[in-house]
Amino acid sequence: MCRLVVMFVVLVIPSWALAAPVEIAGRATVVDGDTLAVNQKRVRLWGIDAPESAQQCADPQGRSWPCGRRAANALDGHLQGRTVRCVQRDVDRYGRSVAECFVQAESVNAWMVRSGWAVAYREYATAYVGAEQQAKAGKRNLWQGAFQMPADYRRAQRAVHAGATGTARAPTSGCRIKGNISSAGAKIFHMPGQRDYAQTRIQPESGERYFCSADEARAAGWRAAKR
């Protein structure tokens, strides 16, 4: 007679896996284009990156406009004081909740990217790449002209600040376009190979800087040297 051996496998699921996701709900105050304050808690919108408050972008004619401030205003207008529900996905190094937020059933994160007021933050998520492609194809808001990716803008600002303290004066690898400010206050960028490129000296403490592309320089408010 054969013996039937029955084996029982006990699946142990850790308690944290069974816990409901952390949710934050309430009226939201807009801090900037990708940050809210909900019930006195800072919430960073997951998977998206909006221009910084002081950031400038360029329109189709190359004129600067305050895209960072307008992105925040667009988010504020979209929320209109309505209750938001934010589902936490992480906590960042600043202690902020990183979350996807909803007004009723609509994702606020997706709306910002789809409307062209933010980009998909690919370093952390790819959920909104499709929404970004829609905005880019429609030339909506940021995509109407040239702009610097918010993460690149922040890195450039840190480099300028570091340069002001004497710790970073060399250009980032591959970023060799010189953004010079004339004595009259004109912001002019010089490409490698142009006549005045070699003798142009960059002084970060005066607000001068290096750029990685001509589009980046124009978006920051610089114009090309004539030759």
URWO-V432020 format. One record per backbone hydrogen bond with DSSP energy under -0.5 kcal/mol. CO is the residue of the C=O (numbers start at 1). NH is the residue of the N-H. Records with the same first field share a line. If there is no record, write none. Layout:
CO->NH  NH
This chain:
2->4
3->5
4->6
5->7
7->9
8->10
9->11
10->12
11->13
12->14
14->17  18
15->18  19
22->88
24->86
26->84
27->39
29->37
32->35
34->45
35->31  32
36->38  43
37->29
38->41
41->38
42->97
43->36  45
44->99
45->48
47->121
49->119
52->55
55->68
57->65
59->62
63->59
65->57  67
66->70
67->71
68->72
69->73
70->74
71->75
72->76
73->77
74->78
75->79
76->80
79->82
82->28
84->26
85->87  102
86->24  88
87->100
90->98
92->95
96->92
97->44  99
98->89  90
99->46  101
100->87
101->108  109
102->85  104
103->106
106->103  108
107->111
108->112
109->113
110->114
111->115
112->117  118
113->116
116->142
117->51
119->49
120->122
121->124  125
126->129
128->132
129->133
130->134
131->135
132->136
133->137
134->138
135->140
136->139
140->143
141->144
142->145
146->58
149->152  153
150->154
151->155
152->156
153->157
154->158
155->159
156->160
157->161
158->162
159->163
160->164
161->165
162->165  167  168
163->166
172->175
174->176
177->179  211
178->180  190
179->209
180->182  188
182->185
186->182  188
187->223
188->180
189->225
190->178
191->194
194->197  198
196->200
197->200
201->203
202->204
203->206  208
204->207
209->179
211->177
213->217
214->218
215->219
216->220
217->222
218->221
223->189
227->195
